[in-house]
Amino acid sequence: MIKSNKYKMTKLQGIGKKELEEKIRQAYGLLSPCRLCPRACGTDRLKNKKGYCKAGLLPEIASYHAHHGEEPPISGFKGSGTIFFSHCSLRCVFCQNYSLSQLGEGAEVTIQELAEIMLKLQGMGCHNINFVTPTHYTAQILAALAAAKDKGLGIPLVYNCGGYESVETLKILDGVIDIYMPDFKYGDNAPAKKYSGAEDYAERAKEAHREMYKQVGGLKAEGGIAVSGLLIRHLVLPNRLASSEKVFEFIAKELSPDMAVNIMAQYYPAHLANKYDEINRLPAVNEYTEALRAAKSAGLNQGWRQTTGTLAREKIPEWKDSLKDS
Ligand code: SF4
């Protein structure tokens, strides 16, 4: 089970003003030439030039709301305060949020407006602020956090990212982010290159997950609500193209067998996936159960699975037991 924790203060509340200002300075320094993500495409974001991810200087967001569909300790009973950012440094051909991530749906907000949105979500009673696809706006998010902190932001911060992260950028976030919630999408680079345009995904994701785990450790909760730690998501792809077995072995052996992992069955061929026969279908039931078995044999024992072919999440507190007959 997720450990309980006597957590009285978020990391943002605990960090000093000067230290936070220094982090903001460092993060903005990574914008020109931009190397916020491992792509390091080098565009001058400070001059509002758009790089591979198509993000410029000001953050763009598509929506924000209390989200009740995240994992149980993230959504809780009042919802997770999600902020969906436009654009992405990955280009997954099957992205289910492609209208935001790749078609750029959304609108620019100022740093002050972003801070106000965080405070509004806190005022709505949300358990946390959940930055969805934040990597390319890390600097801007930090600047907004400084403004929001001055006005009393005091709920945990969730960094909900694609797992293709720069360790240099993550180190700047050390001491600010309470909960990391990355995807670990692929165990091999060939499919990562073909379907997400990231030929070094596996190495970068491993480095990033090690760093995130080093910063926050395993998932901890108070009264069933997450307050800190790492929660990893893995989407099972058709034809074993996510190399789930390798992902689970890495997590169990190099991070912890007690890591909270959500093994997702919600893949469907969105966006451009119909151009690739091998991913132009739902995962078969046996492919998904095979992934569950791989997690079990790797030694993982905490997390959630989904019902195949549906979006429903089902918490499995005694995960080993539930997998016995699978
Ligand atoms: S965040 Fe965007 S602009 Fe910056 S390096 Fe990555 S892809 Fe390029």
Residues whose N, C-alpha, C, O or C-beta is under 5 A from the ligand:
A	BS01	SF4	C34 R35 L36 C37 R39 A40 C41 G42 T43 G51 Y52 C53 S89 H136
